[in-house]
């Protein structure tokens, strides 16, 4: 026997203004599936916005990082590492 549990979500009513093209597309979707579709679309759009905001914050953070000066050039470090020597940098 399979246990089924229905989760009740708080429902909020809102007004949504659609373009004629979107209205026409939604009219083809069976009743009861439109809300789920719109909620998934909104969740996806919000997730994308959050990713963009996080990426901007990250870029802003690393832009403020000052490089640490080293006594050796990067080429010299590579030569020493390839030769198996420890770098003192």
Secondary structure as GFF3:
##gff-version 3
##sequence-region A 1 89
A	DSSP	alpha_helix	20	27	.	.	.	ID=ss1
A	DSSP	alpha_helix	34	63	.	.	.	ID=ss2
A	DSSP	alpha_helix	74	82	.	.	.	ID=ss3
###
